[in-house]
Amino acid sequence: MDHENYTVVTEFVLVGLSQNHEIQMILFFFFLLFYMIILPGNILIILTIWGDSQLGSPMYFFLANLAFLDICYCSVTPPKMLADFFSHHKTISYSACMAQLFFLHFLGAAEAFLLMVMAYDRYIAICKPLHYNRLVNRGICHVLVGATWGGGFIHGIILFALSIRLPLCGPNILDNFFCDVHQLVKLACTNTYTVEFLMFLNNGVIIIMCFTLLLISYTVLLLKLQTQSFRANNKVAATCVSHIIVVLVMCGPAVYIYGLPFQAVPKEKIVAVFHTVIFPLTNPMIYTFHNKEIKGSMWKLVSKYILWIRK
């Protein structure tokens, strides 16, 4: 039977995080606070890096791109979630659900790939410093960033293609606050073993591999730094530690959610909140509070802007 004959679902009902009105209001103000910090924090990082010629190294170029990805990523699910706190009947159309699913995985994968590029940058800087300008020049940086966006797009479009072909013929309740592949698979009225296996290969295996390779690479780099002068490499070690924290916070929840094929994930909604709402905060917080150059440049930018306003 054709896919069109199966699909009669035009919208989905989102269960959300809570049905209690008081709890929903508390969650609304809590997540709104996070959202109000995420956007200005990442925008300030981008403006600071672009406006300070001293922050023109590849590491800061990649950081600015990571901040931009964070802005895009935290615009996929939080706005809808915040609006739904004021709705008794939380719904999302089929097309909006598919778009949310695509952009969530497109941007999430692009961030994971960009973290691998940043690990490559640190590897060349520490292990091959004499070849750094040749191996990580401006042209290569643009190619690497373009590759992260391309890889994320391919990842997202594969999951989108698998999801949009699922035959949905009745139930339309998603036990979450956003659309994702796990919930859609549960609603399919056919055997989904093949689809789940393909989704796991494209989703679970990739995130597990990225997570493992990133931890191994940064562990090797930290061990390499221990064999050299600690005082001279204190700054580099601090940067690597910051990257490791971002990797753990980003990839840890993703591995938990997507790394267990063919089975329900306990506390999935709680982990999903951490992954889709709270994680983007770690970028401005970690890279701002642990980087003297960025803090100094941010202060100059803010001071200059305030003085300009006073004039």
C-alpha positions as CSV (number, residue, x, y, z in Angstrom):
1,M,0.0,0.0,0.0
2,D,1.3,3.5,-0.8
3,H,2.6,5.8,1.9
4,E,-0.2,8.3,1.1
5,N,-2.9,5.8,2.0
6,Y,-1.3,5.2,5.4
7,T,-0.7,8.8,6.5
8,V,-3.8,10.3,7.9
9,V,-2.1,12.2,10.8
10,T,-2.1,16.0,10.1
11,E,-0.9,17.1,13.5
12,F,0.6,15.7,16.7
13,V,-0.3,16.3,20.4
14,L,2.6,17.0,22.6
15,V,2.4,15.8,26.2
16,G,5.0,18.4,27.3
17,L,6.9,18.4,30.5
18,S,4.0,18.8,32.9
19,Q,0.2,19.1,33.0
20,N,0.2,21.1,36.2
21,H,-0.4,24.8,35.6
22,E,1.8,26.1,38.5
23,I,4.7,23.8,37.5
24,Q,4.4,25.0,33.9
25,M,4.6,28.6,34.9
26,I,7.7,27.9,37.0
27,L,9.3,26.0,34.1
28,F,8.4,28.8,31.7
29,F,10.2,31.5,33.7
30,F,13.1,29.2,34.4
31,F,13.7,28.3,30.7
32,L,13.0,31.8,29.6
33,L,15.8,32.9,31.8
34,F,18.1,30.4,30.2
35,Y,17.0,31.5,26.7
36,M,17.6,35.1,27.5
37,I,21.1,34.3,28.5
38,I,21.9,32.0,25.5
39,L,21.1,34.5,22.8
40,P,23.0,37.6,24.1
41,G,25.9,35.4,25.3
42,N,26.5,33.8,21.9
43,I,25.9,37.0,20.0
44,L,28.4,38.8,22.2
45,I,31.0,36.0,21.5
46,I,30.5,36.5,17.8
47,L,30.7,40.3,17.9
48,T,33.8,40.1,20.2
49,I,35.7,37.7,17.9
50,W,34.7,39.6,14.7
51,G,35.5,43.0,16.2
52,D,39.0,42.2,17.7
53,S,41.8,41.5,15.3
54,Q,43.8,39.9,18.1
55,L,41.2,37.1,18.1
56,G,41.9,36.2,14.5
57,S,43.4,32.7,15.1
58,P,41.6,29.6,13.8
59,M,40.6,28.6,17.3
60,Y,38.5,31.7,17.7
61,F,37.1,31.5,14.2
62,F,35.8,28.0,15.1
63,L,34.5,29.3,18.4
64,A,32.5,32.0,16.6
65,N,31.0,29.4,14.3
66,L,30.1,27.3,17.3
67,A,28.4,30.2,18.9
68,F,26.4,30.8,15.7
69,L,25.4,27.1,15.6
70,D,24.3,27.5,19.3
71,I,22.0,30.4,18.3
72,C,20.5,28.4,15.5
73,Y,20.2,25.2,17.7
74,C,18.5,26.9,20.6
75,S,15.9,28.4,18.2
76,V,14.6,25.0,17.1
77,T,12.7,23.6,20.2
78,P,12.7,26.2,23.1
79,P,10.4,28.8,21.4
80,K,7.7,26.2,20.8
81,M,8.2,24.8,24.3
82,L,7.9,28.2,25.9
83,A,4.7,29.0,23.9
84,D,3.2,25.6,24.8
85,F,3.4,26.4,28.6
86,F,0.5,28.7,28.0
87,S,-1.6,26.2,26.0
88,H,-3.9,23.6,27.4
89,H,-3.9,21.7,24.1
90,K,-0.3,21.5,22.8
91,T,-0.2,20.6,19.2
92,I,2.3,20.8,16.3
93,S,1.5,20.2,12.6
94,Y,2.9,17.3,10.7
95,S,5.1,19.6,8.5
96,A,6.3,21.6,11.5
97,C,7.1,18.4,13.3
98,M,9.2,17.2,10.3
99,A,11.0,20.5,10.1
100,Q,11.8,20.5,13.8
101,L,13.2,17.0,13.6
102,F,15.3,17.9,10.6
103,F,16.8,21.1,12.0
104,L,17.4,19.5,15.4
105,H,19.6,16.8,13.9
106,F,21.1,18.9,11.2
107,L,22.4,21.5,13.7
108,G,23.2,19.0,16.4
109,A,25.4,16.9,14.0
110,A,27.0,20.1,12.7
111,E,28.0,21.0,16.2
112,A,29.4,17.5,16.9
113,F,31.5,17.7,13.7
114,L,32.7,21.2,14.5
115,L,33.9,20.0,17.9
116,M,36.0,17.4,16.0
117,V,37.4,20.2,13.8
118,M,38.3,22.1,16.9
119,A,40.0,19.0,18.3
120,Y,42.0,18.8,15.0
121,D,43.0,22.4,15.5
122,R,44.3,21.8,19.0
123,Y,46.1,18.7,17.8
124,I,48.0,20.6,15.1
125,A,48.8,23.5,17.5
126,I,50.2,21.2,20.2
127,C,51.8,18.3,18.2
128,K,52.8,20.1,15.0
129,P,53.3,23.8,15.9
130,L,55.8,24.4,13.2
131,H,53.3,23.3,10.5
132,Y,50.3,25.1,12.1
133,N,50.1,28.0,9.7
134,R,50.2,25.6,6.7
135,L,47.8,23.0,8.0
136,V,45.3,25.3,9.6
137,N,45.3,28.4,7.3
138,R,42.2,30.5,6.4
139,G,41.3,28.5,3.4
140,I,41.4,25.2,5.2
141,C,39.4,26.7,8.1
142,H,36.6,27.7,5.7
143,V,36.6,24.3,4.1
144,L,36.5,22.5,7.4
145,V,33.5,24.6,8.6
146,G,31.7,24.1,5.3
147,A,32.3,20.4,5.8
148,T,30.7,20.4,9.2
149,W,27.6,22.1,7.8
150,G,27.5,19.7,4.9
151,G,27.9,16.7,7.1
152,G,25.2,17.9,9.4
153,F,22.9,18.5,6.5
154,I,23.4,15.0,5.1
155,H,22.8,13.5,8.6
156,G,19.6,15.5,9.1
157,I,18.2,14.8,5.6
158,I,18.7,11.0,6.0
159,L,16.8,11.0,9.3
160,F,14.2,13.3,7.7
161,A,13.8,10.9,4.8
162,L,13.4,7.9,7.0
163,S,10.9,9.6,9.3
164,I,8.7,11.1,6.6
165,R,8.2,7.6,5.1
166,L,6.9,6.1,8.3
167,P,3.2,5.1,7.9
168,L,1.1,6.9,10.5
169,C,-2.5,5.8,10.7
170,G,-4.1,6.9,13.9
171,P,-2.3,7.7,17.2
172,N,-0.8,11.1,17.2
173,I,0.3,11.7,20.8
174,L,4.1,12.4,21.3
175,D,5.3,11.8,24.9
176,N,7.7,14.8,24.8
177,F,7.9,18.5,24.3
178,F,9.2,18.4,20.8
179,C,9.3,16.0,17.7
180,D,12.0,13.4,17.5
181,V,12.6,10.1,15.7
182,H,12.0,8.0,18.8
183,Q,8.4,9.2,19.3
184,L,7.5,9.0,15.6
185,V,8.8,5.4,15.4
186,K,6.5,4.4,18.3
187,L,3.4,5.8,16.3
188,A,4.2,3.9,13.1
189,C,1.7,1.2,12.1
190,T,4.2,-1.2,10.6
191,N,7.3,-3.2,11.5
192,T,10.0,-0.5,12.2
193,Y,13.0,-2.8,12.8
194,T,14.7,-1.8,9.5
195,V,14.0,1.9,10.0
196,E,15.2,1.8,13.6
197,F,18.4,0.0,12.6
198,L,19.1,2.6,9.8
199,M,18.4,5.4,12.3
200,F,20.7,3.9,14.8
201,L,23.5,3.6,12.2
202,N,23.0,7.2,11.1
203,N,22.4,8.6,14.6
204,G,23.6,6.4,17.4
205,V,26.8,5.1,15.8
206,I,27.9,8.5,14.6
207,I,27.4,10.2,17.9
208,I,29.1,7.4,19.8
209,M,32.1,7.5,17.4
210,C,32.3,11.3,17.7
211,F,32.1,11.1,21.5
212,T,34.8,8.4,21.7
213,L,37.2,10.0,19.2
214,L,36.9,13.4,20.9
215,L,37.6,12.0,24.4
216,I,40.6,10.0,23.1
217,S,42.0,12.9,21.2
218,Y,41.9,15.3,24.1
219,T,43.2,12.7,26.5
220,V,46.2,12.2,24.2
221,L,46.7,16.0,23.9
222,L,46.6,16.4,27.7
223,L,49.1,13.6,28.1
224,K,51.3,15.2,25.5
225,L,51.2,18.5,27.4
226,Q,52.4,16.8,30.6
227,T,55.7,15.9,28.9
228,Q,56.3,19.5,28.1
229,S,56.7,22.6,30.2
230,F,53.6,23.0,32.3
231,R,53.9,26.8,32.7
232,A,54.3,27.3,29.0
233,N,51.3,25.1,28.2
234,N,49.0,26.1,31.0
235,K,46.9,28.1,28.7
236,V,46.6,25.4,26.1
237,A,45.8,22.8,28.7
238,A,43.0,25.0,30.1
239,T,41.6,25.3,26.5
240,C,41.6,21.6,26.1
241,V,39.8,21.1,29.4
242,S,37.2,23.6,28.3
243,H,36.7,21.6,25.1
244,I,36.4,18.4,27.0
245,I,33.6,19.9,29.2
246,V,31.7,21.0,26.2
247,V,32.1,17.5,24.6
248,L,30.8,15.8,27.8
249,V,27.8,18.1,28.1
250,M,26.9,17.9,24.5
251,C,27.6,14.3,23.5
252,G,26.8,12.7,26.9
253,P,23.0,13.2,26.7
254,A,23.0,12.5,23.0
255,V,24.7,9.1,23.5
256,Y,22.2,8.3,26.2
257,I,19.2,9.2,24.0
258,Y,20.3,7.8,20.7
259,G,22.9,5.2,21.6
260,L,20.3,2.6,22.8
261,P,18.5,1.1,19.8
262,F,15.2,-0.7,19.9
263,Q,14.4,0.2,23.5
264,A,12.8,2.9,25.6
265,V,15.0,5.4,27.2
266,P,14.3,6.1,30.9
267,K,13.9,9.8,31.8
268,E,14.2,10.7,28.2
269,K,12.4,14.0,28.6
270,I,14.6,15.2,31.4
271,V,17.8,14.3,29.4
272,A,16.2,16.0,26.3
273,V,15.7,19.2,28.2
274,F,19.3,19.2,29.2
275,H,20.4,18.4,25.7
276,T,18.2,20.9,23.8
277,V,17.8,23.8,26.2
278,I,20.5,23.9,28.8
279,F,23.5,22.6,26.7
280,P,23.8,25.7,24.5
281,L,24.5,27.8,27.7
282,T,27.7,25.9,28.2
283,N,29.4,27.5,25.2
284,P,29.2,31.2,26.3
285,M,29.7,30.3,30.0
286,I,32.8,28.1,29.6
287,Y,34.5,30.0,26.8
288,T,33.8,33.4,28.4
289,F,34.6,32.7,32.0
290,H,37.7,30.6,31.3
291,N,39.3,32.7,28.5
292,K,41.1,35.9,29.5
293,E,41.5,37.1,26.0
294,I,37.8,36.9,25.2
295,K,36.8,38.4,28.6
296,G,39.2,41.3,28.0
297,S,37.9,41.9,24.4
298,M,34.3,41.6,25.6
299,W,34.9,44.3,28.2
300,K,36.5,46.6,25.7
301,L,33.5,46.0,23.3
302,V,30.9,46.7,26.0
303,S,32.8,49.7,27.4
304,K,33.2,51.1,23.9
305,Y,29.5,50.6,23.2
306,I,28.5,52.2,26.5
307,L,30.8,55.2,25.9
308,W,29.3,55.6,22.4
309,I,25.7,55.6,23.9
310,R,26.7,58.3,26.4
311,K,28.0,60.5,23.7
